[in-house]
Amino acid sequence: MAFDQVVHGRQDDFEARHGDRGRFTFAKHVVVPKEGTQLQVSFMEIPPGQSAYPYHWHAGVTEAYVILSGTGRVRTPDAEFDIGPGEVVVFPPGPAGAHRMTATGGEPLRYVDLDTTAEQDVIGYPDSRKTMAYTTARPTMLFRDDDAVDYYDGEPDAG
C-alpha cells in the first residue's frame, strides 16, 4: 500500500500490535506503515522493567525516538544512559547505532518511534550473534552468524 494521504490522530486512534516474549513486551500503534513510505511512524509503549526489542542495529534504517512519558535506560555500543520526557535519541545505521531501550520507572515508557524505511534491510543482533535479512518482497530470514558459509559453497561450477 502506498502512503498517499494525510494522517492525523492520537495514539489510541491507531490499532496496536502487541509483542510479548519474556523480557520483550510492547504495544506498537502504527501511524504510518513502512511499506510504500519513506518514514514509518509509531507510538510505542513499553511496560516497566521490559524492553521492546533485543539489542540490535539496522544496516539501512535510521531510528529516532522522542520520549513522551516515563523513564528508560538506553544501551549503545559506547555507553548506557537514562532518558526521560522531552528527550530525543537517534540511532544511525550500522553497528555504531546498535541499541536497546528498557523502561526503568514505575510507569510505562511511551515514545514516538520515527524510522526511515528500506525495501531491504539487514539487522544485526550482537548479543545472540544473529543476522536477519528483511525485504518487503520476501519473508524475513534469520541466521546465526556461526552458520556462515563460503560465498561459493554449494555452487556447482565453483569446483
DSSP file with accessible surface (Angstrom, degrees, kcal/mol):
  #  RESIDUE AA STRUCTURE BP1 BP2  ACC     N-H-->O    O-->H-N    N-H-->O    O-->H-N    TCO  KAPPA ALPHA  PHI   PSI    X-CA   Y-CA   Z-CA
    1    1 A M              0   0  167      0, 0.0     2,-0.3     0, 0.0     0, 0.0   0.000 360.0 360.0 360.0 127.4    0.0    0.0    0.0
    2    2 A A        -     0   0   63      1,-0.1     2,-0.7     2,-0.0    35,-0.2  -0.596 360.0-118.3 -82.8 143.2    1.4    3.4   -1.0
    3    3 A F        +     0   0   93     33,-1.6    -1,-0.1    -2,-0.3    35,-0.0  -0.731  54.1 146.2 -80.6 112.3    1.3    6.2    1.5
    4    4 A D        +     0   0  134     -2,-0.7     2,-0.3     2,-0.1    -1,-0.1   0.088  44.3  64.2-142.1  28.0   -0.9    8.8   -0.3
    5    5 A Q  S    S-     0   0  128      2,-0.0     2,-0.3     0, 0.0    -1,-0.0  -0.987  80.8 -97.4-150.2 158.4   -2.9   10.7    2.3
    6    6 A V        -     0   0  138     -2,-0.3     2,-0.4    -3,-0.0    -2,-0.1  -0.582  37.3-153.5 -74.4 135.8   -2.6   13.0    5.3
    7    7 A V        +     0   0   49     -2,-0.3     2,-0.3     2,-0.0    25,-0.0  -0.955  20.2 166.5-115.2 133.7   -2.7   11.1    8.6
    8    8 A H        +     0   0  181     -2,-0.4     2,-0.3    23,-0.1    -2,-0.0  -0.995  20.6  92.2-146.6 135.5   -3.8   12.8   11.8
    9    9 A G        -     0   0   28     -2,-0.3     2,-0.2     5,-0.0    -2,-0.0  -0.952  59.9 -79.2 166.4 179.7   -4.8   11.4   15.2
   10   10 A R    >   -     0   0  200     -2,-0.3     3,-2.1     1,-0.1     4,-0.4  -0.618  51.3 -95.8-102.4 166.3   -3.9   10.4   18.7
   11   11 A Q  G >  S+     0   0   28      1,-0.3     3,-1.8    -2,-0.2    32,-0.1   0.886 123.2  52.7 -49.2 -47.8   -2.2    7.2   19.8
   12   12 A D  G 3  S+     0   0  137      1,-0.3    -1,-0.3     3,-0.0     4,-0.1   0.608  94.4  72.0 -71.8  -7.8   -5.5    5.4   20.7
   13   13 A D  G <  S+     0   0  109     -3,-2.1     2,-0.5     2,-0.1    -1,-0.3   0.630  91.9  68.6 -76.0 -13.7   -6.8    6.2   17.2
   14   14 A F  S <  S-     0   0   35     -3,-1.8    17,-0.1    -4,-0.4    -1,-0.0  -0.922  92.8-111.8-114.2 130.5   -4.4    3.7   15.7
   15   15 A E        -     0   0  183     -2,-0.5    15,-0.9    15,-0.1     2,-0.3  -0.264  34.6-127.3 -59.3 140.3   -4.7   -0.1   16.3
   16   16 A A  E     -A   29   0A  27     13,-0.2     2,-0.5    -4,-0.1    13,-0.2  -0.684  10.4-152.4 -94.6 140.7   -2.0   -1.5   18.5
   17   17 A R  E     -A   28   0A 124     11,-2.7    11,-2.9    -2,-0.3     2,-0.4  -0.944  22.0-151.2-103.5 131.8    0.2   -4.5   17.6
   18   18 A H  E     -A   27   0A 139     -2,-0.5     2,-0.4     9,-0.2     9,-0.2  -0.846  13.9-170.1-110.0 143.3    1.4   -6.3   20.7
   19   19 A G  E     +A   26   0A  17      7,-2.2     7,-2.3    -2,-0.4     2,-0.3  -0.991   9.0 171.0-127.0 137.6    4.6   -8.3   21.3
   20   20 A D  E     +A   25   0A 128     -2,-0.4     2,-0.3     5,-0.2     5,-0.2  -0.816  14.9 143.1-151.2 103.9    5.2  -10.3   24.4
   21   21 A R  E >  S-A   24   0A 205      3,-3.2     3,-1.8    -2,-0.3     2,-0.3  -0.769  72.6 -68.6-144.9  90.1    8.2  -12.7   24.7
   22   22 A G  T 3  S-     0   0   63      1,-0.3    -1,-0.1    -2,-0.3     0, 0.0  -0.403 123.0   0.0  65.8-120.9    9.8  -12.9   28.1
   23   23 A R  T 3  S+     0   0  138     -2,-0.3    28,-2.6    -3,-0.1     2,-0.7   0.415 119.8  87.3 -80.7   2.0   11.5   -9.5   28.9
   24   24 A F  E <   +Ab  21  51A  53     -3,-1.8    -3,-3.2    26,-0.2     2,-0.4  -0.893  53.0 147.7-108.2 105.7   10.4   -8.2   25.5
   25   25 A T  E     +A   20   0A  22     26,-1.5     2,-0.3    -2,-0.7    -5,-0.2  -1.000  11.0 146.2-139.4 135.0    6.9   -6.6   25.7
   26   26 A F  E     -A   19   0A  16     -7,-2.3    -7,-2.2    -2,-0.4     2,-0.4  -0.991  38.3-138.1-160.1 162.2    5.5   -3.7   23.8
   27   27 A A  E     -AC  18  45A  10     18,-1.9    18,-1.7    -2,-0.3     2,-0.5  -1.000  24.2-167.0-122.1 126.5    2.4   -2.1   22.3
   28   28 A K  E     -AC  17  44A  15    -11,-2.9   -11,-2.7    -2,-0.4     2,-0.9  -0.955   8.3-164.7-121.4 112.3    3.1   -0.5   18.9
   29   29 A H  E     -AC  16  43A  19     14,-3.1    14,-2.4    -2,-0.5     2,-0.6  -0.842  18.4-148.2 -95.5 101.3    0.4    1.8   17.4
   30   30 A V  E     + C   0  42A  48     -2,-0.9    12,-0.3   -15,-0.9   -15,-0.1  -0.612  24.8 172.2 -78.1 118.3    1.5    2.1   13.8
   31   31 A V  E    S+     0   0A  26     10,-2.6    11,-0.2    -2,-0.6    -1,-0.2   0.880  78.6  14.9 -87.9 -49.6    0.5    5.6   12.4
   32   32 A V  E    S- C   0  41A  13      9,-2.0     9,-1.5   -25,-0.0    -1,-0.4  -0.987  85.0-135.7-127.1 118.7    2.3    5.2    9.1
   33   33 A P        -     0   0   42      0, 0.0     6,-0.2     0, 0.0   -30,-0.1  -0.306  15.4-123.1 -71.9 160.2    3.4    1.7    8.0
   34   34 A K  S >  S+     0   0   75      2,-0.1     3,-1.5     6,-0.1     2,-0.3   0.801  84.2  95.1 -75.6 -27.8    6.9    1.1    6.5
   35   35 A E  T 3  S+     0   0   83      1,-0.3     3,-0.1   -33,-0.1    84,-0.0  -0.473 100.7   2.3 -68.2 125.1    5.6   -0.4    3.3
   36   36 A G  T 3  S+     0   0   56     -2,-0.3   -33,-1.6     1,-0.3     2,-0.3   0.627 116.0  90.9  79.5  13.1    5.3    2.2    0.5
   37   37 A T    <   -     0   0   18     -3,-1.5    -1,-0.3   -35,-0.2     3,-0.1  -0.852  69.5-138.1-132.9 170.1    6.7    5.1    2.6
   38   38 A Q  S    S+     0   0  173     -2,-0.3    79,-1.1     1,-0.2     2,-0.4   0.514  93.7  40.2-101.1 -10.1   10.0    6.7    3.3
   39   39 A L  E     - D   0 116A  80     77,-0.2     2,-0.4    -6,-0.2    -1,-0.2  -0.971  66.2-154.7-145.3 123.0    9.2    7.1    7.0
   40   40 A Q  E     - D   0 115A  11     75,-3.5    75,-2.6    -2,-0.4     2,-0.4  -0.834  15.2-166.1 -94.9 135.3    7.5    4.8    9.5
   41   41 A V  E     +CD  32 114A  28     -9,-1.5   -10,-2.6    -2,-0.4    -9,-2.0  -0.990  14.3 162.6-125.0 129.6    5.8    6.5   12.4
   42   42 A S  E     -CD  30 113A   0     71,-2.0    71,-3.2    -2,-0.4     2,-0.5  -0.993  36.5-132.2-143.3 149.1    4.6    4.6   15.5
   43   43 A F  E     -CD  29 112A  39    -14,-2.4   -14,-3.1    -2,-0.3     2,-0.4  -0.897  34.5-162.3 -93.0 128.8    3.6    5.3   19.1
   44   44 A M  E     -CD  28 111A   0     67,-3.3    67,-2.0    -2,-0.5     2,-0.4  -0.882  13.7-171.9-115.0 148.4    5.4    2.8   21.3
   45   45 A E  E     -CD  27 110A  49    -18,-1.7   -18,-1.9    -2,-0.4    65,-0.2  -0.978   0.9-173.5-140.3 124.5    4.7    1.8   24.9
   46   46 A I  E     - D   0 109A   0     63,-2.4    63,-2.8    -2,-0.4   -20,-0.2  -0.976  23.9-127.8-118.2 125.5    7.0   -0.4   27.0
   47   47 A P    >   -     0   0   42      0, 0.0     3,-2.0     0, 0.0    56,-0.4  -0.270  46.0 -73.8 -66.5 158.2    5.8   -1.7   30.4
   48   48 A P  T 3  S+     0   0   59      0, 0.0    56,-0.2     0, 0.0     3,-0.1  -0.207 119.1  13.3 -53.1 136.5    8.1   -1.1   33.5
   49   49 A G  T 3  S+     0   0   31     54,-2.1     2,-0.2     1,-0.2    55,-0.1   0.426 108.3 106.2  78.8   0.1   11.1   -3.4   33.6
   50   50 A Q    <   -     0   0   37     -3,-2.0    53,-2.6    53,-0.1     2,-0.3  -0.671  56.0-146.7-110.0 164.8   10.7   -4.5   29.9
   51   51 A S  B     -bE  24 102A   0    -28,-2.6   -26,-1.5    51,-0.2    51,-0.2  -0.933  13.1-141.0-123.0 151.3   12.4   -3.8   26.6
   52   52 A A  S    S+     0   0    5     49,-0.9    -1,-0.1    -2,-0.3   -26,-0.1   0.915  81.9   4.3 -76.9 -43.4   10.6   -3.7   23.2
   53   53 A Y  S    S-     0   0   59     48,-0.3    48,-0.3   -28,-0.1    -1,-0.2  -0.948  81.4 -94.6-139.9 158.8   13.4   -5.4   21.3
   54   54 A P        -     0   0   46      0, 0.0    45,-0.2     0, 0.0     2,-0.1  -0.217  64.3 -72.2 -65.3 164.7   16.7   -7.2   21.8
   55   55 A Y  S    S+     0   0   16     45,-0.1    72,-0.4    43,-0.1     2,-0.3  -0.407  80.1 145.3 -58.4 123.6   20.0   -5.2   21.4
   56   56 A H  B     -J   99   0B  10     43,-2.0    43,-2.5    69,-0.2     2,-0.3  -0.964  38.5-148.0-157.4 168.7   20.2   -4.7   17.6
   57   57 A W  E     -K  124   0C  53     67,-1.8    67,-2.0    -2,-0.3     2,-0.4  -0.962  16.0-134.4-142.7 157.1   21.3   -2.4   14.7
   58   58 A H  E     -K  123   0C  31     36,-0.3    36,-3.5    34,-0.3    65,-0.2  -0.941   1.0-154.2-113.3 139.3   19.9   -1.8   11.2
   59   59 A A  S    S+     0   0   50     63,-3.1    -1,-0.1    -2,-0.4    64,-0.1   0.835  96.1  21.7 -77.6 -31.9   22.1   -1.6    8.1
   60   60 A G  S    S+     0   0   36     62,-0.3     2,-0.4    33,-0.1    -1,-0.2   0.209 109.3  76.9-124.6  16.1   19.7    0.5    6.1
   61   61 A V        -     0   0   14     61,-0.2     2,-0.4    31,-0.1    -3,-0.3  -0.990  55.4-152.0-133.8 137.4   17.4    2.3    8.6
   62   62 A T        -     0   0   46     -2,-0.4    54,-2.3    31,-0.1     2,-0.4  -0.899  18.4-158.8-101.4 134.9   17.8    5.3   10.9
   63   63 A E  E     -GF  91 115A   8     28,-1.9    28,-3.4    -2,-0.4     2,-0.4  -0.939   9.6-174.9-116.0 140.3   15.7    5.2   14.1
   64   64 A A  E     -GF  90 114A  18     50,-2.5    50,-3.2    -2,-0.4     2,-0.5  -1.000   6.1-161.9-133.9 132.9   14.7    8.2   16.2
   65   65 A Y  E     -GF  89 113A   4     24,-2.9    24,-2.0    -2,-0.4     2,-0.6  -0.963   4.4-164.6-116.4 130.9   12.8    8.1   19.5
   66   66 A V  E     -GF  88 112A  53     46,-2.3    46,-2.5    -2,-0.5     2,-0.4  -0.962  23.6-136.0-112.5 114.2   11.0   11.1   21.0
   67   67 A I  E     + F   0 111A   3     20,-2.8    19,-2.5    -2,-0.6    44,-0.3  -0.562  27.6 173.8 -79.3 126.2   10.2   10.3   24.7
   68   68 A L  E     -     0   0A  81     42,-2.7     2,-0.3    -2,-0.4    43,-0.2   0.852  63.3 -15.1 -96.0 -46.7    6.7   11.4   25.7
   69   69 A S  E    S+ F   0 110A  30     41,-1.8    41,-2.7    16,-0.1    -1,-0.4  -0.987  98.9  37.8-157.8 161.2    6.5   10.0   29.3
   70   70 A G  S    S-     0   0    5     -2,-0.3     2,-0.3    39,-0.2    39,-0.2  -0.252  74.4 -90.1  85.9-179.9    8.1    7.5   31.6
   71   71 A T        +     0   0   57     36,-0.4    33,-1.9    13,-0.2    34,-1.0  -0.923  40.3 173.3-130.8 156.6   11.8    6.9   32.0
   72   72 A G  E     -IH  83 103A   0     11,-2.0    11,-2.5    -2,-0.3     2,-0.4  -0.948  27.9-123.8-153.1 172.5   14.2    4.4   30.4
   73   73 A R  E     -IH  82 102A  87     29,-2.4    29,-2.4    -2,-0.3     2,-0.5  -0.995  22.9-154.3-125.9 130.4   17.7    3.3   30.0
   74   74 A V  E     -IH  81 101A   0      7,-3.3     7,-2.1    -2,-0.4     2,-0.5  -0.900   1.6-157.0-108.2 131.5   19.4    3.1   26.6
   75   75 A R  E     +IH  80 100A  74     25,-2.8    25,-1.2    -2,-0.5     5,-0.2  -0.920  20.4 165.4-105.0 131.6   22.2    0.8   25.8
   76   76 A T        -     0   0   29      3,-2.5    23,-0.2    -2,-0.5    21,-0.1  -0.824  52.6 -95.6-131.7 174.3   24.5    1.6   22.9
   77   77 A P  S    S+     0   0   61      0, 0.0     3,-0.1     0, 0.0    20,-0.1   0.836 123.2  36.5 -62.5 -28.6   28.0    0.3   21.8
   78   78 A D  S    S-     0   0  151      1,-0.2     2,-0.3    18,-0.2    18,-0.0   0.689 125.9 -17.8 -97.9 -23.4   29.7    3.2   23.6
   79   79 A A        -     0   0   51      2,-0.0    -3,-2.5    -3,-0.0     2,-0.4  -0.986  50.3-117.5-167.5 169.6   27.6    3.8   26.7
   80   80 A E  E     +I   75   0A 103     -2,-0.3     2,-0.3    -5,-0.2    -5,-0.2  -0.965  37.2 171.5-119.2 143.3   24.4    3.4   28.6
   81   81 A F  E     -I   74   0A  71     -7,-2.1    -7,-3.3    -2,-0.4     2,-0.3  -0.988  30.2-113.0-151.1 157.5   22.3    6.4   29.6
   82   82 A D  E     -I   73   0A 104     -2,-0.3     2,-0.3    -9,-0.2    -9,-0.2  -0.638  28.9-167.0 -90.9 149.6   19.0    7.3   31.1
   83   83 A I  E     +I   72   0A   7    -11,-2.5   -11,-2.0    -2,-0.3     3,-0.0  -0.931   9.4 169.2-133.6 157.8   16.2    9.1   29.2
   84   84 A G    >   -     0   0    7     -2,-0.3     3,-1.9   -13,-0.2   -17,-0.3  -0.885  45.4 -34.7-154.3-175.8   13.0   10.8   30.1
   85   85 A P  T 3  S+     0   0   81      0, 0.0   -17,-0.2     0, 0.0     3,-0.1  -0.105 120.7  20.8 -53.0 138.4   10.2   13.0   28.8
   86   86 A G  T 3  S+     0   0   74    -19,-2.5     2,-0.2     1,-0.3   -18,-0.1   0.331  96.9 118.6  86.6  -5.6   11.2   15.6   26.2
   87   87 A E    <   -     0   0   90     -3,-1.9   -20,-2.8   -20,-0.1     2,-0.4  -0.573  46.2-157.6 -93.3 156.7   14.4   13.9   25.2
   88   88 A V  E     -G   66   0A  91    -22,-0.2     2,-0.4    -2,-0.2   -22,-0.2  -0.971   5.9-170.9-129.4 145.3   15.2   12.5   21.8
   89   89 A V  E     -G   65   0A  16    -24,-2.0   -24,-2.9    -2,-0.4     2,-0.4  -0.997   5.8-161.7-137.3 134.4   17.7    9.8   20.8
   90   90 A V  E     -G   64   0A  86     -2,-0.4   -26,-0.2   -26,-0.2    -2,-0.0  -0.975   3.0-158.3-121.7 132.3   18.7    9.0   17.2
   91   91 A F  E     -G   63   0A   7    -28,-3.4   -28,-1.9    -2,-0.4     6,-0.2  -0.934  14.2-145.1-112.4 116.1   20.4    5.7   16.1
   92   92 A P        -     0   0   65      0, 0.0   -34,-0.3     0, 0.0     5,-0.2  -0.289  32.4 -87.1 -73.6 164.5   22.4    5.8   12.9
   93   93 A P  S    S+     0   0   58      0, 0.0     3,-0.3     0, 0.0   -34,-0.2  -0.317  89.7  35.4 -65.5 154.8   22.5    2.8   10.5
   94   94 A G  S >  S-     0   0   15    -36,-3.5     3,-2.1     1,-0.2   -36,-0.3  -0.176 110.5 -49.4  92.9 174.3   25.2    0.2   11.1
   95   95 A P  G >  S+     0   0   84      0, 0.0     3,-1.7     0, 0.0    -1,-0.2   0.792 127.8  66.7 -56.3 -29.1   26.8   -1.3   14.2
   96   96 A A  G 3  S+     0   0   75      1,-0.3   -18,-0.2    -3,-0.3    -2,-0.1   0.759  99.7  53.4 -65.2 -20.5   27.5    2.2   15.6
   97   97 A G  G <  S+     0   0    3     -3,-2.1    -1,-0.3    -5,-0.2   -41,-0.1   0.238  76.3 139.0 -98.5  14.3   23.7    2.6   16.0
   98   98 A A    <   +     0   0    2     -3,-1.7     2,-0.3   -41,-0.1   -41,-0.3  -0.285  29.0 162.4 -58.9 143.4   23.1   -0.6   18.0
   99   99 A H  B     -J   56   0B   3    -43,-2.5   -43,-2.0   -23,-0.2     2,-0.3  -0.996  33.2-172.1-161.5 158.6   20.6   -0.1   20.8
  100  100 A R  E     - H   0  75A  54    -25,-1.2   -25,-2.8    -2,-0.3     2,-0.5  -0.926  16.1-157.1-151.9 134.2   18.2   -1.5   23.3
  101  101 A M  E     - H   0  74A   9     -2,-0.3   -49,-0.9   -48,-0.3     2,-0.4  -0.969   7.5-169.8-119.9 132.6   15.8    0.6   25.4
  102  102 A T  E     -EH  51  73A  31    -29,-2.4   -29,-2.4    -2,-0.5     2,-0.4  -0.963  25.7-122.2-123.0 134.3   14.4   -0.6   28.7
  103  103 A A  E     + H   0  72A   1    -53,-2.6   -54,-2.1   -56,-0.4   -31,-0.3  -0.628  33.0 174.9 -73.7 126.5   11.6    1.1   30.7
  104  104 A T        +     0   0   72    -33,-1.9   -32,-0.2    -2,-0.4    -1,-0.1   0.603  46.2  75.2-112.4 -16.5   13.0    1.8   34.2
  105  105 A G  S    S-     0   0   23    -34,-1.0   -56,-0.2     2,-0.3     4,-0.1  -0.122  91.8 -96.3 -88.8-170.0   10.4    3.7   36.1
  106  106 A G  S    S+     0   0   84    -58,-0.1    -1,-0.1     2,-0.1    -3,-0.0   0.455 105.0  56.3 -87.2  -1.4    7.1    2.7   37.7
  107  107 A E  S    S-     0   0  100    -60,-0.1   -36,-0.4   -36,-0.1    -2,-0.3  -0.853 100.1 -81.2-125.5 162.7    5.1    3.7   34.7
  108  108 A P        -     0   0   30      0, 0.0     2,-0.6     0, 0.0    -2,-0.1  -0.266  40.3-120.7 -60.6 149.6    5.2    2.6   31.0
  109  109 A L  E     -D   46   0A   0    -63,-2.8   -63,-2.4   -39,-0.2     2,-0.4  -0.849  33.9-169.4 -89.8 119.4    7.8    4.3   28.8
  110  110 A R  E     +DF  45  69A  73    -41,-2.7   -42,-2.7    -2,-0.6   -41,-1.8  -0.945  15.5 151.6-116.4 134.3    5.9    6.0   26.0
  111  111 A Y  E     -DF  44  67A   2    -67,-2.0   -67,-3.3    -2,-0.4     2,-0.5  -0.978  44.8-111.1-154.2 161.2    7.6    7.4   22.9
  112  112 A V  E     -DF  43  66A  25    -46,-2.5   -46,-2.3    -2,-0.3     2,-0.6  -0.877  30.3-152.0 -95.5 129.1    7.2    8.2   19.2
  113  113 A D  E     -DF  42  65A   1    -71,-3.2   -71,-2.0    -2,-0.5     2,-0.5  -0.922  12.2-174.0-106.4 115.4    9.3    6.0   17.0
  114  114 A L  E     +DF  41  64A  55    -50,-3.2   -50,-2.5    -2,-0.6     2,-0.4  -0.963  10.1 176.3-112.1 118.6   10.3    7.6   13.7
  115  115 A D  E     -DF  40  63A  15    -75,-2.6   -75,-3.5    -2,-0.5   -52,-0.2  -0.982  28.7-133.7-126.4 133.3   12.1    5.3   11.3
  116  116 A T  E     -D   39   0A  58    -54,-2.3     2,-0.3    -2,-0.4   -77,-0.2  -0.366  36.6-133.9 -67.6 163.8   13.4    5.7    7.8
  117  117 A T        -     0   0   34    -79,-1.1     2,-0.3   -56,-0.1     3,-0.1  -0.841  23.2-174.0-124.6 161.2   12.4    2.8    5.7
  118  118 A A        -     0   0   31     -2,-0.3   -58,-0.1     1,-0.1     3,-0.1  -0.980  31.2-133.3-149.6 142.5   14.0    0.5    3.2
  119  119 A E  S    S+     0   0  129     -2,-0.3    17,-2.0     1,-0.1     2,-0.4   0.792 102.8  31.2 -66.8 -26.0   12.6   -2.3    1.0
  120  120 A Q  E    S+ L   0 135C 121     15,-0.2     2,-0.3    16,-0.1    15,-0.2  -0.986  73.2 167.3-128.8 144.4   15.5   -4.4    2.2
  121  121 A D  E     - L   0 134C  12     13,-2.5    13,-3.3    -2,-0.4     2,-0.4  -0.985  24.6-146.2-150.6 152.2   17.4   -4.2    5.5
  122  122 A V  E     - L   0 133C  60     -2,-0.3   -63,-3.1    11,-0.2     2,-0.5  -0.991  17.6-162.4-118.7 130.7   19.9   -6.3    7.4
  123  123 A I  E     -KL  58 132C   9      9,-2.7     9,-2.8    -2,-0.4     2,-0.4  -0.965   3.3-154.1-119.2 127.6   19.5   -6.3   11.2
  124  124 A G  E     -KL  57 131C   2    -67,-2.0   -67,-1.8    -2,-0.5     7,-0.2  -0.826   7.0-163.9-102.9 139.5   22.4   -7.4   13.4
  125  125 A Y  E  >> - L   0 130C  36      5,-2.6     5,-1.5    -2,-0.4     4,-1.1  -0.844   7.8-176.0-119.5  88.3   21.8   -8.9   16.9
  126  126 A P  T  45S+     0   0   53      0, 0.0     3,-0.2     0, 0.0    -1,-0.1   0.845  77.8  54.2 -58.8 -37.9   25.3   -8.7   18.6
  127  127 A D  T  45S+     0   0   92    -72,-0.4   -71,-0.1     1,-0.2    -2,-0.0   0.900 120.8  29.5 -66.3 -40.7   24.3  -10.4   21.9
  128  128 A S  T  45S-     0   0   45     -3,-0.3    -1,-0.2   -73,-0.3    17,-0.2   0.417 104.4-126.0 -99.3   0.0   22.9  -13.5   20.2
  129  129 A R  T  <5 +     0   0  132     -4,-1.1    16,-3.2     1,-0.2    17,-0.5   0.928  61.7 138.2  53.8  52.6   25.2  -13.4   17.2
  130  130 A K  E   < -LM 125 144C  56     -5,-1.5    -5,-2.6    14,-0.3     2,-0.4  -0.884  39.8-156.0-122.6 158.0   22.3  -13.5   14.7
  131  131 A T  E     -LM 124 143C  44     12,-2.9    12,-3.0    -2,-0.3     2,-0.4  -0.998   6.5-158.1-132.9 137.3   21.6  -11.6   11.5
  132  132 A M  E     -LM 123 142C  33     -9,-2.8    -9,-2.7    -2,-0.4     2,-0.5  -0.955   4.4-154.3-118.1 134.1   18.2  -11.0    9.9
  133  133 A A  E     -LM 122 141C  31      8,-3.1     8,-2.5    -2,-0.4     2,-0.4  -0.938  18.2-171.4-104.2 124.3   17.6  -10.2    6.3
  134  134 A Y  E     +L  121   0C  34    -13,-3.3   -13,-2.5    -2,-0.5     2,-0.3  -0.948  13.2 161.4-119.7 135.6   14.4   -8.3    5.7
  135  135 A T  E >   -LM 120 138C  27      3,-0.7     3,-0.6    -2,-0.4   -15,-0.2  -0.985  39.3-136.4-147.7 145.3   12.7   -7.5    2.4
  136  136 A T  T 3  S+     0   0   61    -17,-2.0   -16,-0.1    -2,-0.3    -1,-0.1   0.726 106.7  53.1 -71.7 -18.8    9.1   -6.4    1.7
  137  137 A A  T 3  S+     0   0   93    -18,-0.3    -1,-0.2     1,-0.1   -17,-0.1   0.584 114.7  34.0 -91.9 -11.7    9.1   -8.8   -1.3
  138  138 A R  E <  S-M  135   0C 151     -3,-0.6    -3,-0.7     3,-0.0     3,-0.1  -0.986  93.5 -87.5-143.3 152.5   10.2  -12.0    0.6
  139  139 A P  E     -     0   0C 103      0, 0.0     2,-0.1     0, 0.0    -2,-0.1  -0.179  55.3 -93.3 -59.0 152.3    9.7  -13.4    4.0
  140  140 A T  E     -     0   0C  69     -6,-0.1     2,-0.4    -4,-0.1    -6,-0.2  -0.385  40.0-155.1 -65.2 140.7   12.1  -12.4    6.7
  141  141 A M  E     -M  133   0C  58     -8,-2.5    -8,-3.1    -3,-0.1     2,-0.4  -0.981   6.2-164.8-123.5 135.5   15.1  -14.7    7.1
  142  142 A L  E     -M  132   0C  90     -2,-0.4     2,-0.4   -10,-0.2   -10,-0.2  -0.963   9.6-179.6-123.0 133.9   17.1  -15.1   10.4
  143  143 A F  E     -M  131   0C 110    -12,-3.0   -12,-2.9    -2,-0.4     2,-0.4  -0.979  30.1-121.1-133.0 146.7   20.5  -16.8   10.6
  144  144 A R  E >   -M  130   0C 140     -2,-0.4     3,-1.9   -14,-0.2   -14,-0.3  -0.685  26.4-132.1 -80.2 136.2   23.0  -17.5   13.3
  145  145 A D  G >  S+     0   0   57    -16,-3.2     3,-1.5    -2,-0.4    -1,-0.1   0.835 104.8  63.8 -60.7 -30.0   26.3  -15.8   12.4
  146  146 A D  G 3  S+     0   0  116    -17,-0.5    -1,-0.3     1,-0.3   -16,-0.1   0.661  92.4  65.3 -68.9 -14.8   28.2  -19.1   13.2
  147  147 A D  G <  S+     0   0  107     -3,-1.9    -1,-0.3     2,-0.0    -2,-0.2   0.344  73.4 135.2 -89.1   8.5   26.3  -20.8   10.4
  148  148 A A    <   -     0   0   85     -3,-1.5     2,-0.3    -4,-0.1    -3,-0.0  -0.218  37.2-161.6 -58.7 144.2   28.0  -18.6    7.8
  149  149 A V        -     0   0  102      4,-0.1    -1,-0.1     1,-0.1    -2,-0.0  -0.835  28.3 -84.2-123.5 164.4   29.3  -20.4    4.7
  150  150 A D    >   -     0   0  110     -2,-0.3     3,-1.7     1,-0.1    -1,-0.1  -0.343  42.0-113.7 -64.5 148.8   31.8  -19.5    2.0
  151  151 A Y  T 3  S+     0   0  195      1,-0.3    -1,-0.1     3,-0.0    -2,-0.0   0.863 117.2  42.0 -53.5 -39.4   30.4  -17.4   -0.9
  152  152 A Y  T >  S+     0   0  140      2,-0.1     3,-2.3     6,-0.1    -1,-0.3   0.440  81.9 134.6 -92.6   2.5   30.9  -20.3   -3.4
  153  153 A D  T <  S+     0   0  104     -3,-1.7    -4,-0.1     1,-0.3     0, 0.0  -0.285  79.6   5.5 -56.1 126.0   29.6  -23.0   -1.1
  154  154 A G  T 3  S+     0   0   72      1,-0.3    -1,-0.3     2,-0.1    -2,-0.1   0.413  90.5 136.1  80.8  -1.8   27.2  -25.3   -2.9
  155  155 A E    X   -     0   0  113     -3,-2.3     3,-1.7     1,-0.1     4,-0.3  -0.690  49.4-147.3 -80.7 120.7   27.8  -23.7   -6.3
  156  156 A P  T 3  S+     0   0  113      0, 0.0     3,-0.5     0, 0.0    -1,-0.1   0.792  94.8  47.4 -62.4 -27.5   28.1  -26.5   -8.9
  157  157 A D  T 3  S+     0   0  163      1,-0.2    -2,-0.0     2,-0.1    -5,-0.0   0.390  88.4  86.7 -95.5   6.9   30.6  -24.6  -11.1
  158  158 A A    <         0   0   50     -3,-1.7    -1,-0.2    -6,-0.2    -6,-0.1   0.658 360.0 360.0 -83.0 -14.6   32.9  -23.5   -8.3
  159  159 A G              0   0  115     -3,-0.5    -1,-0.1    -4,-0.3    -2,-0.1   0.229 360.0 360.0  81.5 360.0   35.0  -26.6   -8.3
